[in-house]
Amino acid sequence: MTSASPRKLLLVHAHPDDESITTGGTIARYCAEGTEVTLVTCTLGEEGEIVPIELAQLGSWAADQLGGYRSGELDRACAELGLGSHRYLGGLGRWRDSGMAGTASAAHRRAFTGGSAAEQAAQLMEILEEVRPQVVVTYDAFGGYGHPDHIRAHEITMAACENAPSVQRVFHTVSSQQATAEGLAALREDGVAPFRVPADGELPTVSDERITTELDVEKYLPAKRAALRAHETQLTVVHDGCFALSNDIAQPIPPHEYFVLASGQPEGAESDLFGGLTP
């Protein structure tokens, strides 16, 4: 990329904390390298479970103030990652966390999955036309682990990118089966009480044969861990190599982040989302 045509990366995530868990190292790396990075968050995560007992009454079952609190957490996480460009799809509070499949929250009048996918894709298209990224990152068709909001984020991103002339590549963020197994083995050896280390195959991963891009983010793990800690309602950073969500299941923090190229030419993309792209 030339100075007249700077590298631009746009990521579409469903809830606050998703950006740090799956792509925190990627965001920190590209921001540090001078890439123009924009994050689009689709909801405020109002239906998330809450880790700290003293904040439990923020939940949708009580004061229903979790979304606003998580917006503040996201601001702090973005600052830790060096990210200055952030948007909420349709504006702050337009779409609400739908909750997991089968929950009553999906019937809320502003639920993300209950809204018009065409309207949401058009809202994302407006951002794409303004930002003009060459590379876009979102989830795969399963949403990483099946959350309905992640799946909807995938659907509208793929639809919008089809008509976005600036977009040269679309990637799906995924977890490596091999790297996850290696990370879990290390956690079993270290011990992470009181958190349970899951069995191999328990965490959602994809076969490494499917992975097209392995991004080295080891240098940026301190920023990623700081961003994870900013999401205090949702997770606990156990130590440098491990975090746990509200289910108290330990998850490794690998030194690489992984992607599957969904569209665009693959040459040069093995270790850089922008590798081989022309200005």
C-alpha positions in Angstrom: 0.0 0.0 0.0 1.3 3.5 -0.8 1.0 6.5 1.4 -1.7 7.8 -0.9 -3.7 4.6 -0.3 -3.3 3.6 3.4 -4.1 0.2 4.6 -7.6 0.1 6.0 -9.0 -2.8 8.1 -12.6 -3.0 9.3 -13.9 -5.6 11.8 -17.5 -6.5 12.5 -18.3 -7.9 15.9 -21.6 -8.7 17.6 -21.0 -7.6 21.2 -18.4 -5.7 23.3 -15.6 -8.2 24.3 -15.8 -10.2 21.1 -13.3 -7.9 19.5 -10.7 -8.5 22.2 -11.3 -12.2 22.7 -11.0 -13.2 19.0 -9.1 -10.3 17.3 -7.5 -8.3 20.1 -4.0 -9.1 19.0 -4.8 -8.4 15.4 -6.3 -5.0 16.2 -3.4 -4.0 18.3 -0.8 -5.1 15.7 -2.4 -3.3 12.8 -3.0 -0.2 14.8 0.7 -0.2 15.9 1.8 -0.7 12.3 -0.2 2.4 11.2 -3.1 0.7 9.5 -6.4 2.6 9.8 -8.5 0.2 11.8 -12.3 0.6 12.3 -14.4 -1.6 14.6 -18.1 -2.0 14.1 -20.0 -3.4 17.1 -23.6 -4.6 16.4 -25.1 -4.5 19.9 -24.3 -3.4 23.5 -24.3 -7.0 24.8 -27.3 -6.3 27.2 -27.9 -10.0 27.7 -24.5 -11.0 28.8 -23.9 -12.9 32.0 -22.1 -11.0 34.7 -19.0 -12.2 36.5 -18.6 -9.7 39.5 -21.3 -10.3 42.1 -21.3 -6.6 43.0 -22.4 -5.7 39.4 -25.0 -8.4 39.1 -27.9 -5.9 39.3 -26.9 -4.3 36.1 -28.4 -7.3 34.2 -31.4 -7.3 32.0 -33.2 -9.2 34.7 -32.8 -6.3 37.1 -31.8 -2.7 36.3 -31.1 -3.5 32.6 -28.1 -1.2 32.6 -25.5 -3.7 31.4 -25.4 -2.4 27.9 -24.4 1.1 28.9 -21.8 -0.3 31.3 -20.4 -2.6 28.6 -20.1 0.4 26.3 -17.8 1.9 28.7 -15.8 -1.3 29.0 -15.5 -1.3 25.2 -14.2 2.2 25.2 -11.5 1.2 27.6 -10.6 -1.9 25.6 -10.3 0.1 22.4 -7.9 2.5 24.2 -5.8 -0.4 25.3 -5.6 -1.8 21.8 -4.7 1.7 20.3 -8.0 1.7 18.4 -9.5 5.2 17.8 -12.3 4.4 15.2 -15.3 2.7 16.5 -19.0 2.6 15.4 -22.2 1.0 16.6 -24.2 -0.5 13.8 -27.1 1.9 13.2 -26.0 4.1 16.1 -25.6 3.5 19.8 -28.4 1.3 21.1 -30.1 0.7 17.7 -29.8 -3.0 18.0 -30.0 -5.1 21.2 -28.3 -8.3 22.2 -30.6 -11.1 21.1 -29.3 -13.6 23.7 -28.7 -17.2 23.1 -31.0 -19.3 20.8 -34.3 -20.1 22.4 -34.2 -17.3 25.0 -37.0 -14.8 25.5 -34.7 -11.9 24.7 -34.9 -12.7 21.0 -38.4 -11.3 21.0 -37.4 -7.8 22.1 -38.5 -5.2 19.7 -34.8 -4.1 19.1 -33.3 -7.6 19.1 -30.5 -7.8 16.5 -31.7 -11.1 15.0 -35.3 -9.9 15.0 -34.5 -6.9 12.9 -34.3 -6.6 9.1 -31.1 -8.1 7.8 -31.5 -5.9 4.7 -31.6 -2.8 6.9 -28.6 -3.9 8.9 -26.6 -4.7 5.8 -27.5 -1.3 4.4 -26.3 0.3 7.7 -23.0 -1.5 7.4 -22.8 -0.6 3.7 -22.9 3.1 4.7 -19.9 2.6 7.0 -18.0 0.6 4.3 -18.6 3.4 1.8 -17.3 6.0 4.2 -14.3 4.0 5.5 -13.4 2.2 2.3 -11.5 -0.7 3.8 -9.5 -3.1 1.7 -9.9 -5.9 4.3 -12.9 -6.9 6.4 -13.0 -9.4 9.3 -16.1 -11.0 10.8 -17.3 -14.5 11.9 -17.9 -17.6 9.8 -21.3 -18.9 9.0 -21.5 -20.7 12.4 -20.7 -17.4 14.2 -17.7 -19.0 15.8 -19.7 -20.9 18.4 -23.3 -20.6 17.2 -24.5 -17.4 18.9 -27.4 -16.0 16.8 -26.0 -12.5 16.9 -22.7 -13.7 15.6 -24.4 -15.5 12.8 -26.4 -12.4 11.9 -23.2 -10.4 11.9 -21.7 -12.8 9.5 -24.7 -12.7 7.2 -24.9 -8.9 6.9 -21.2 -8.5 6.6 -21.0 -11.0 3.7 -24.0 -9.3 2.0 -22.6 -5.8 2.4 -19.1 -6.7 1.2 -20.5 -8.1 -2.0 -21.4 -4.5 -3.1 -18.4 -2.7 -1.5 -15.9 -1.9 -4.2 -13.1 -1.1 -1.9 -13.1 -4.5 -0.2 -10.5 -6.8 -1.6 -10.6 -9.5 1.0 -13.0 -10.8 3.7 -11.7 -13.0 6.5 -13.5 -15.1 9.1 -11.9 -15.2 12.5 -11.5 -18.7 13.8 -9.7 -20.7 16.5 -7.1 -23.2 15.5 -7.7 -26.8 16.7 -4.0 -27.4 17.1 -3.1 -24.2 18.9 -6.1 -24.6 21.2 -5.0 -28.1 22.1 -1.5 -27.0 22.7 -2.7 -24.1 24.9 -5.0 -26.4 26.9 -2.1 -28.9 27.5 0.0 -26.0 28.9 -2.9 -24.9 31.1 -3.3 -28.5 32.5 0.4 -28.5 33.3 0.4 -25.1 35.0 -2.9 -25.5 36.9 -5.5 -22.7 36.8 -7.6 -23.3 39.9 -10.4 -22.6 40.5 -11.1 -22.7 36.7 -11.7 -26.0 34.8 -9.5 -26.8 31.9 -11.8 -28.2 29.2 -11.2 -31.4 27.3 -9.7 -31.4 23.8 -12.5 -30.7 21.4 -14.7 -29.0 23.9 -14.0 -25.5 22.8 -15.1 -24.4 19.3 -12.3 -24.7 16.8 -11.7 -25.4 13.1 -9.4 -27.9 11.5 -6.0 -26.3 10.8 -6.3 -27.5 7.2 -9.0 -24.8 6.7 -7.0 -22.0 8.1 -5.5 -19.7 5.4 -3.9 -17.0 7.6 -1.9 -17.2 10.8 -1.1 -13.8 12.2 1.8 -13.5 14.7 0.5 -11.3 17.6 2.8 -12.3 20.4 4.3 -8.9 20.6 0.9 -7.4 21.2 -0.4 -9.8 23.8 0.1 -7.3 26.7 -2.3 -5.0 24.9 -4.7 -7.8 24.3 -4.7 -8.9 27.9 -5.2 -5.3 29.0 -8.2 -5.1 26.6 -9.6 -8.3 28.0 -9.3 -7.0 31.6 -11.3 -4.0 30.5 -14.3 -6.3 30.0 -14.6 -7.0 33.7 -18.3 -7.9 33.6 -17.7 -10.7 31.1 -14.5 -12.4 31.9 -11.5 -12.9 34.1 -7.9 -12.9 32.9 -6.3 -15.6 35.0 -2.7 -15.1 34.0 -0.7 -14.2 30.9 -1.8 -17.2 29.0 -5.4 -17.8 30.1 -8.8 -16.2 30.6 -12.2 -17.5 31.6 -15.8 -16.4 30.9 -18.6 -16.5 33.4 -18.8 -20.3 33.0 -15.4 -20.6 34.8 -13.9 -22.6 31.9 -10.2 -21.7 31.2 -9.3 -20.7 27.7 -5.8 -20.2 26.4 -4.5 -16.9 24.9 -2.4 -18.1 22.0 0.4 -16.0 20.5 -1.2 -16.2 17.0 -4.7 -15.4 15.7 -6.2 -17.3 12.9 -8.4 -16.6 9.9 -10.1 -18.3 7.0 -10.1 -16.3 3.8 -13.7 -16.1 2.7 -13.3 -14.0 -0.5 -10.4 -12.4 -2.4 -7.1 -13.6 -3.8 -5.1 -15.8 -1.4 -1.6 -15.0 -2.7 0.4 -13.4 0.1 -2.3 -13.8 2.8 -0.6 -16.6 4.7 0.8 -14.3 7.5 -0.6 -10.9 6.7 -4.3 -9.9 6.1 -3.0 -7.4 3.6 -0.2 -9.5 2.1 0.0 -9.3 -1.7 -2.7 -6.7 -2.1 -2.3 -3.9 -4.5 -2.8 -0.3 -3.5 
